[in-house]
Amino acid sequence: MEEEQLKEGVDFYWDELGLMVLTRDYLLKRGTCCENSCRHCPYGAISSKNSS
């Protein structure tokens, strides 16, 4: 089974630092939270950077 390729501008974009940022739509389509505190997480993951 082949994985579908990510589409720039739909599934992700590049930020000002050159990092790939996944979109909210892609994260919803994926269906589960990866608990990596994604920038556009639709599942409410809390960034571990701010917790002790």
C-alpha positions as CSV (number, residue, x, y, z in Angstrom):
1,M,0.0,0.0,0.0
2,E,1.5,3.3,-1.1
3,E,1.3,6.4,1.2
4,E,-0.3,9.5,-0.4
5,Q,2.2,12.4,-0.9
6,L,1.8,15.5,1.1
7,K,0.7,18.6,-0.9
8,E,2.4,21.9,-0.2
9,G,-0.1,24.6,0.7
10,V,-2.8,22.0,1.6
11,D,-1.1,19.6,4.0
12,F,1.9,21.7,5.0
13,Y,3.7,25.0,4.4
14,W,7.3,26.2,5.1
15,D,7.7,28.8,7.9
16,E,10.2,31.7,8.0
17,L,12.8,29.5,9.5
18,G,12.5,26.9,6.7
19,L,10.6,24.4,8.9
20,M,7.8,22.3,7.5
21,V,4.5,23.0,9.4
22,L,1.6,20.6,9.1
23,T,-1.8,22.3,8.6
24,R,-4.9,21.8,10.8
25,D,-6.6,20.1,7.9
26,Y,-3.9,17.6,7.5
27,L,-3.8,16.8,11.2
28,L,-7.5,16.3,11.2
29,K,-7.3,14.0,8.2
30,R,-4.6,12.0,10.0
31,G,-7.2,11.3,12.7
32,T,-5.1,11.2,15.9
33,C,-2.9,13.4,18.0
34,C,0.8,12.6,17.9
35,E,1.4,14.6,21.2
36,N,4.2,16.6,19.7
37,S,2.5,20.0,20.3
38,C,2.1,20.7,16.6
39,R,1.6,24.4,15.8
40,H,-1.9,23.9,14.4
41,C,-3.0,20.9,16.6
42,P,-6.8,20.5,16.4
43,Y,-6.8,18.0,19.3
44,G,-5.7,20.5,22.0
45,A,-2.2,19.2,22.7
46,I,-0.4,21.4,25.3
47,S,3.2,22.3,24.6
48,S,5.6,20.6,26.9
49,K,7.9,23.7,26.6
50,N,5.6,25.5,29.2
51,S,5.1,22.6,31.6
52,S,7.5,21.4,34.3
